[in-house]
């Protein structure tokens, strides 16, 4: 649409540099969505020949061209100037994927001067950067370097105590070490500055070097945070010296990193003259601190104490508010990215798993032909793969190097009746056992995290919408619970759900599956909520982590919310002469206040979830899903929507094998049937299943023909569309039926959340009973006993 009149209420822009797209969301003063734009790297910048915005090579390398980001920013700013009244935008916030930009020393120390008559990419060519293609978060090629650094620092516990996190392949410290040791020396010698992608984008629009925020500094593996003392953190010189190989190189790295912004609750700078003159923004537009995409998405959901934010994607993450800074190897800990210096220090604890979308995509292609069939198998197969308590099935899909405690484990491991097997006797158990393993891992690690005290006291936690009473006798003392935990060989009582999250707030394409949402609610015995933006987006394209066209991403909304919060504080301080800000002061409190004010003024109307979203259309690359895997053709969560040969395999399985038979059929864990002989159309890797299933340090390298059952381009369709122009007839696909909103209380509805699954105490007890065996098997893997 053409730009409107150059006057009106204030607007706030949030930017997100994602893996596959550069996105923008615009909200008004009441946080109502008014605009959405994006640049899809694969379709709009085809000259870079990326898949899902990244390059993949056999092994663990995932990289992306930095020049593509610069050109995409040109395109996005042109779209914003063309379609929106940018003079009304008062503040800009943003975020980016976790990646590093390596600048050559030529434009240092001043930021390159930019000519408003020319686009950015013509003034910042690829040779501006010493490393043209930079690793992204999915890259695990620095994993061995991360483990080496951890060992040099004394092990995971000592490393976590020193820099707030233990070894991870995505740590900036590990990537620096890898570049120095494994890359040609000219990359290192030509470098004059390094920036995280978030501060890189912020520098582009500010026109000067922007310092990294402390929350992101804590994720580098080089920053030492001092708890309880504001402005007292520092780069760890000992770690820098190890990375650089000498004290002199360590000081050089410190110069590359620059200073750290320890005050996240104030503006960074005003918009650059270049952006204002070229695209029509106002010179007084402020730019607020940019942060990581996962932290920005966390901010957009406004979790309360006791909530867990579970994000499914290329890497699954679980984040929760933490009241204390108690670093251990069990989790990563960051200062809250939006807080004032005069408020009590708050933190965010995070658990991560790299083995996320990739195993889900692989299991989908090995055992089903569609996400719809995958979802139905998960829903139909009983918990643990069988009715009985003594013959549960367990699987661990560790295809990529992960964090503690599985940092040294790689491979696929399956267990029946406690014994390692190459394949389950019934292949249909694989999808559910995979998801159970992924969710149970977070449930177990949460309980271990709670025992450290980092989250604070459990006494004041309200179980929210969970109305079922505890299955334990009300008079059970804590000593009795400890005795039961000790008898099970665990540091926590798996039957006690009081330390578990009050609510689980989910995002990501996997959460669109009703079976997954219900599984999360069962394992945690908590109601599951999803942002309305994702619920509605899933009705258009349910298979993608990236939002459907016209729908905002949560991370870009988090940037817009941050911009609105800081703009309100800045305006209030000008009027009142103080820096106290507006409303209740804290970020979450102010965002909830604005949502509540809008809710009342609008007559209890839900937040708008999209702007001019099409009912159908090309969903774009949709590849912010980790599905550009080293396994060949892309076919994972959210990559593209495929027309399958047929989508009725489950009906056939039901007819032939009685999948919907009475519960007694499952009593033996499907012991008497091997569907591999009967389902000839089931996708499987070349050769025997045993060859794939064997675990061990060698891992798995499926053939590139595994996912090539049909031509992806020929099979691409869009919701409501016919897809392609082929003259041949294509069988009708049965699409996945995504989650839908359940009745939701006003408190959640007004901030844009919808309930998608209820707590079930009986199902929780079923999973509590198998937690000890899960922990035993996990311990065996960690000790290399299998």
N, C-alpha and C positions, 0 to 999 in steps of 0.2 A: 504494500500500500504506500501511497505517497505520504511524505512527512506532513504532520498536522500543523496547526497554528503554533508559533514559537512562544507559547506561554502555557501555563497549567501547573498542576501539582508536581511536586518533586518526584523523580524516579531514581532508582538505584540499580546499578548494573553488576552482575556477577559473572565472571569468566571462569572457564574450566578448560585447561589443556589436558585432555584425556588421551588415552592410547590411540584411539581411532578417530577422534574429532576434536575440534576446538569449538566450545559451546558458550553461549551467552544466554542469560536469563535476566529479565527486567521486572522489578516489582515496584509498587508505589509505596507511599508512606505507611499504609496499613498492611503491607506485605502481600497484597493481592498481585497475582501474576498478570503482567500486561504485555510481555513480549518474549519471544524465544527465537534464537537464531543459532545456526551451527554451520561449520565447514567440515565436510566429511573428507578425510584425507584420501581414501581409496578412489572415490568417485569424482571429486572435484579437483584433485591434484594427481591425476593418473600418471603424470610424467615421473613421479618418484617410484612407481611400481611397488608400493607397499601392499601388504595383506593385513588388514586390520590396523593399519598405521605403523606397522613394524616390519623389519626384515627378520627372517628366521633362517638359521643354518643348522645342519645336523649337529646334534649335541645340545648345549645349554645356552647358546648365544641368541639374544633378542636385542636388536638395535633399531634405532630410528634416526632419520636425517634431521638435524637441527634446522637446516635451511628450510625444510618443509614447514616447520612451526612458524618461521618468520613470514613465509608467504601466506600461510593460513591466517595469520593475524591481519595482514593486509586485506584479505578477502572478507574476513569477519567484520572489520571496521567499516569496510565499504557497504556491507549489508546493513549494518546498524545505522549508518548515516543515511542510507537510501530509504529504509523502511520505518524509521522511528525518529522522533523529535529528540535528538541527542542533547539539545540545549537544556532540556529539563532534567538530564541526568546530573545529580548533585554529588554522587560518590560512587566509586568503583572498587569492588573487592574481587578476590579471585583465588584460584588454587591451580595446582598442576599435579600430574603424575610424578612419582618419585624417579627422577632422572637428573643427570648432571650435564651442564654445558661447559665445554672447555674452550675458553677464549685464548686466542693468540696474544702475545705480549704487545703487538703493534698498537692497539687502541688504548692501552693502559698508560697512566692511571685514570685519565678522564674518559667518560663515556663518549662513544663516537657522535660527532655532530651530525644531525640529520637535516636534510633539505626537504621542506614540506612539499616541494613540487614533484618529488620522486617517491615511489613506494619504498617500503622498508626493505624488501628483499633485493632491490637493486643497489641499495647502499650497504647491505650486510651480506655479501656473497658468501658461498660456502668456505672460501679460503680465509674468512675471518676467524674461523674456529680451528683449533689445533686437532680436534677430533670431530670429523664431519658427521659420523654416525655414532651416536652415543647409546650405551646400554640403558634399557628401561627396567622397570621393577621386576618383570618376569624373568630377566636374565639371571642365570645361576652360574655363569662361568667363573665368578669370583668366589665360589663357595669354599674351595680349598684354601684360598688366601684368607678368608674370614676365619676358618678354623685355625690356621697358622697364627694369625694375630691373637686369637683367643688363647691359644697355648702360650704365646709369649707374654701375655698379661696375667698368666697364672691360672687359667681355666675359666669356665663360664661364670662361676660365682664371683670371682675377683673382678672379672671384666665388667659384669653387671653392676657391681658396687662402685666401680670407677667411672664408667661412662653410661650407666643406665640401661644397658642392653647387652645381650650376649651375641655370639656369632650369627650372622645372617648374610646371605650372598648379596643382598641389595644394599648393605651398608656402604656409605660413601668411603669409609676407611678401607674396606676390602677392595673396592673398585680402584682406589688410588694405588693400593699396593700391587694389584694385578697389572695396572698400566705401567708402573715403574719396573716390575720384574719381567713381564711377559711381552710387552709391546716394544716397538722400536723406540730408541732413545730420543728421536726427534720429536715425538709427541710430547714427552715430558719436558724437553728443553725449550720447545716453542711456546709452552703454556705460560700465560701471564696472569690468569684469573680463572677460578672455577665458581660456578653458580648452580644451585639447584634450579630445576625447571620453573618452580614457582617464582623465585626472585628474578629469574631471567625474564619472564613475561611481565612482571611488575616493572623491571628496568626498561623494558621496551616502551611502556606507556608513560613512564615518569620521565624518561630521558636522562637518567642519572643512575649510578650504581645504587641498588637497594640491598640493604643488609638482610641476612637470613634471620628468621625469627627463632626464638629459643626452642619452641616445640619441635621445629625441624632440625635444629642443631643437635638436639638430643637423639635424633634418629640417625645421625651420621656415624656414631661409634667413636667420636673424637671429643665430645663436649662433656665437661664435668659440671654437673648441676649441683648447687649448694642449697640444700633444703632449708626452708625457714629464713633465708636471707636474700632479700631482693637485690638484684643487680650484682650478684657475687659469683655467677658461673664463669667458666673460662675454658678455652681450648686446652686440652691436656697435652703439654709439651712432650711428655714421655711417649704417648701414643703417636704423636706427629713425628717424633724422631725415629720410631720403629718403622713407620710407613715410608719416610723419606730415606732411611738407611744411614742418616747422619744428622747431627744436630743442625748443621747448616741447611740441609734440605728440609728438615722439620720446620725451621723458621721460614723457609720459602713457602711451604704449604700453608703456614699460618697467614702469610701475606696473600696467598691466593684466596683463602676463605673469607678474609675481611672480618669486620666486627659483627657482633650478634646483637640484634634488637631485643632487649630484655623487657620492653614495655609494649605489649600487644594491644592495648586498649586505646590507642591514639592513631591519628592519621600518619601515613608514611611521607607523603608529599602531595603537591598538586600535579594535575595532569600536565604533560609536556607541551611546550609551544608547538612542536611538530604535530601532535595529535589534534590540538585545537585548531590550528590553521588548515590542516589538510582535511579534517573530517567534520569540523563545525562544532566541536564540544566547547563548553564555556571554560575560560581560563581558571575560574575558581573551583572547578571540579576537583574533589579530593580523591586520593588513592589510599586505600586502607591496606593493612598488612595482608599479604598473600601467604597461603600455607599449603600443606599437602592435600590432595583430593580426598583422602579418607578422613582426615580431620575436618575438612569443610563439610563433607556429607554428614558427619557426626553432629556438627553445629546446626545443620538445617533441621534435624529431628528433635533437638532440645530434650535430650534424655534427662531423667531425674535420678537422684541417688537410688541405687538398687536396680536400675534398668540395665539391660544389655543391648547393645547395637550390633546385630549380627549381619554382616555384609557378605553375600556370596558373589564370587567373581573369579578373576584370574588367580587371586589369592583370597581365600576366605579370611575374614578378620572379625574378631569380637572385641568391642570396646565398651568401657564402662567408666563412670566417674569414680575417681579415687580421691580420698581425703588426705592421704599421707604419702610422702615420698620414701618408699621402702623398696629400693631396687633389688631384684633377685633375678636369677636365670629363668624363672618360671614365666616371665612376661616382660614386655617393654613398657616403659613409663615415660610419659611426656607431660610437661607443663601445659595447662589449658591454653589454647591459642587465642582466647578472647577473654582477658580479664584485666582489671585495673590494678595498678600498683598498690592501691589503698585497700584492696580486699584480700581476704585470706587466700593463700596460695591453694590452687586447685590443680588436680592432675587428671590424666586419662591413662588408664591401664589398657593394654592391648595384647591380645593373643592372636597369632597368625598361623595360617597353614598354606603352604605353597601348593599342596596336592589338592586342588579344588576343582575348577572347571575342567582341567585336562583329564583327570580320571573319570569324571562324570561323562564327558564326551566320549571317551574310549569305551566305557561300559555300555553306553547307549549304542554305539556302533557294533560292538561285539555281540550283544545279546538281544537287541530290539532293532526295529527299523524306524522308530520315530520317538520324539519326546512324549507323545501321547501314550504310546505303549510303555515307555519307561515309567511314566507317572502311574499308570494303572498297575504295573507289576509291583511297584513300591507300595501301593495302597492295598493290594490283595494279599501279598505274602505276609505271614504273621511276623510279629517282632522277633528278631533273632533268627528268622528263617524257619522256625518250627514252633509247635504248640508246647512241647515239653520244655522243662527248665534245664534238663541235663544234656540236651543235644543241640544247643544253640550254635549258630554259625557266625564266624567272625572273619572279616577280611581287612587288610591294610594295603592300600594302593599308594605306595610311596615311590612315585615315578620321578620326582625331582628332589634334590637335596632340601631338607626342611630344617627348621630351627629345633632347639632343644625341646624334648629329649631325643628326637629322632634325627639329629644332625648327621649321624654316621650310618644311617640305614637307608637302603634303596632297594626297591624291588616290589613284587606283588606277593602277598602272603595270605593264604586262606587256611582256616582251621575249622575242623568238624570234630565235635566231642573232645576238644582240647588237643587234637592231633593235627599237625600240618599236612595239608593235602594240596595236590596240584590244581584241582578243580572241584567245585561242589558237585555232588551227585546230581543235583537238580540245578541247571544253569539259571533258572528263573530267580533264584535267591540272590544273585549277584548285585542287581541294582539296589535292592533294599539294604543288603549288608554293607555295601559301599557307603550309602548315605548314613546308615546308623553309625558306622565307624567314624565318619567325619563329624557328626553332631555329638556323639559320645565323647570324642576327644576334647571338644570345647567344654562339655559338661564336667569332665574329670579335671581338666586344667583350671576351670573356674573354681572348683572346690579347693584345689591346692592353693590357688591364689588367695582365696578368702582366708585361709588359715594363716597367712602371713600378716594379716591386719591392715593391708594397704588400703582396703576399701572402707575401713572404719567399722564402727559397731553395727551389728545386725539388729540391735534392740529396737530401733525406731523404724525399722522397715515395715511397711504395710504391704500385705499381699495383694493389694489392688482388687482386681476382679476375680481372683481365685477364692471361691467361696467354700470349697471342699475342706473339711477339717483334716488335720494331720492324721495319717494312719497310725502314728505312734500314740500311746496313752498320754494323756495330758500331764500326768504326774511324772513322766519320764525325766529324770535328772540328766544334766549334761554329762555327769560321770558315767551314767549308764550308756549314753550315746558313744562316749569315748571307748567304753569297754566293748561295745559292739563293733566299732570301727577297728579296734585292735584285733578282735577275734577274726575279722575279715582280712587283716593284713593291710589296712588302708589308713591314711592319715585323716580321713573324714568318714562320716556316716553316710553311705549312699542312700539310705532310706529317709534321711532328714532333708526336706526341701526348704526349710526356713532360710538357709544361707544362699539359696539360689536366686536368680534374678526375679524381681517383682513382675516385670514385663520383658518380653523380647521384641525388639523393634528390628524388623528384617528389611533388607534391600537386596537387589541383585536378581538375575533371571531365575536362578534355581528356586528362589522363594515364591515365584509365580506358580509353581507346581502345588496343587492342593495337598498332595501326599507329603511334600517336604515341609510345608507350613505346619501340618498336623504333627509330623514327626518331631519338629522343634518344640511344639507345645507339650507333647508327651514326655520328651526327655527331660525338659526343664520344669514340667508342671507349672507352666506360666502361660498366660494369654499372649498371643502373638499378634503384633500390630505391624501394618505396612503403610507407608505414605500413600495417600490417595492418588498422587501423581503417578505412582507406579501401578496401583491397582487399575487405573483407567488406561494407562499405557499398555498394560498386559493384555487388555481386551483387543488391542489392535495388533500387536506383535508380542506374543508371550514368550518367545524363545531368546530374547536379547537382553543383555545387560544395558546396552545403550537405549535411551528412551526412544519411543516412536516419534516420528516427525511432529513437531508442534508441542511436544511435551518437554518440560525442563528436566535437567539432571539434578539430583540432590546436591551434588558438590557445587554446581554453579549457583543454586539457590542459597547454599551456605555462604558463598561469597557475597551475594546480594544482601543477605541478612546482616552480615558483618558490616557492610558498607552503611546500611541503614542505622545500625546501632551506634557506630562511631560518629556518623553525621549528626545524629540526635544529641550525642554527648558534646560534640564540638559546638553545635548551635546553642545548646543550653549553657555551656560555659561562657560563650560570648554574651548572652543575655544576662546571666546571673553573676558573672564574674568569678565563678568557681568551676572546678572540674568534676563536680559530683555526678554530672550526667542527669539523665531523666529517669523517671519511674523509679524502679527498685535498684537500678545501678548495674547489677550483674547482667551478663549477656543473656542467659537463659530466662531470667526473670523478666527482662525487658521485652524479649521476643514473645514470651507468653502473654505479657500485658498487651502488646500490640495486637496479637491474635485475638485475645479476649475482647478488646475494644471493637475490633472489626466484626467479631461474631455478634455482639450485641447490636451494633449499628446496622448490620445487614439483616437482622431478624433471624439469626441462627442459620445463615446460609453457609454452605461448605465453601472452602477455598477453591478458586478456579484451578483446574488441573492442567489446562492446555490452552493454547492460543491458535485458533484456526487449524486444529489438527485434522488431517484427512481421515476419512473412514477407511480408505485403502491407500495404495500407492507403494512406491519402492521404499522399503525400509532402510536403504543405505547399506553400508558394509556391516554395521552392527557388530563390529568385531572387538569391542572393548570387553572381551569375555575370556581372554586367555586361550582362545582356540586356535591361534596361529601356533600350532604345536610343532615339535620336532618329529611328528609322526606322519608328515606328508600333507595330504589335502585337508583343508579346514572343514570341520563339521561339528563344532562344539556348541555349547550354550550360546545362543545369540548370534552366531556368525551369519547365517542366512537361513531362510525358510526353504526347505527342500520339498519337492514333490517326490514322494516315495513310490516304489514300484507298486506296493499295496500297503494299506494301513490297517488291514483287518487281521493281522497275524495273531493278535490276542484272542479274537473270536474263534479263529481256527484252533488255537491252542486249547481254548476252553472246550470246544467241541470234541477234540481228539483226546485231551488229557484230563478233562474235568477240573479245570482250574478253579471253577466256582463251586466245586463239590463241597460237601459238608466238612466241618473243621477237622474231623478225624482223618481226612486225607493227608493233612499236613503233619500228623503226629510223629512220623518218623523222620522229619526234616526232608521229605520227598525222597526217602531212601531208596525206593524201588524203581525210580524212573530216571532215565538219562535222556533229556530232550534233545541232546546233540545229534542223536541218530534220526530223530523224527522231523526236526525243523530244518529242512535242507536249505531254506532261504535265509536262515539266521546268519548274520554276518559274523565271521570268525577270521582270525588271523591265518595266513597261510601256514600249513603244517599243523601239528597237533596243538591242542590247547595246553598241553603240558609244557611245551616249549616256551609259551608266553608266561605261564603262571609261575614258573619257578622263580623264587625270589633270590636275592643276593646282591652283592655289590656291583655286579655287572649291569643290573637294571634290565630294562626292556627297550628294544628298538623295533617296534612294529614296522612291517613293510609299508612303503608308501602306497601300496595298492589296497591297503586295508579299508580305507574310506572311499574307494573309488567305485562304489557300486553303481553310480550313475553320474552323469555329467552335472556338476554343480550349477553351471550357468544355464543349462537346459532345464534344470529342475527348479530354478528360482521363481518364486511367486510372491505376490504381495497380498495382504488381506483384502479380500473383496475383488482381487484382480484375477486375470487369467494367466499371467506370467508367460513371457516369451511369445514368439510368433511361430513356433513349430506347428507344422500341419498335422503331425501325428497326434493321435488321441492319448492323453495322459490320464491315468486313473485318478479318481477323485481322492484327495487326501482328507484324512480325519484329523483335524487340528486339535492341539492340546486345549483343553478347557481350563483356563487359568483360575486363580483364586478370585473370589468375589467378597465384597464387604459384608460382614455380619453386623447385627445391631451393635452400635458403638456409643459409649457414653459421651456426653457433651465435652467433658474435659479433654478427651483425645480427639474428638471430631473437630474442635475449634482450632487445633494446631495442625490439622491436616493428616491425622492418622486414622486408619480404619482397622478394626479387628478382623483378622482373617482365620484365626484358629483359637479354640478354647483350651484351657488346661484340662487334663484328664488324670486324676489321681490314681486310678486303677492302672492306666497305661504307664504312668510314672513308676509305679511299684514294679511293674514287669521289667522295665529298664534298670531300675535300682538293683534288681536281683542279678542282672548280668554284668553290672559294673565291676565287681571283683574279678571275674574271669577276664574281662576286657583289660583291666590293669595288669593282670598276671601275664597275659600274652604280650602286651605292650612292653612290659619289663623284660621279657625274654628276647624280644627284638632288639631292645636297647643294649642288652648284654651279649648280643650275637650268639644266642643259644639255639637259634633255629636257622 
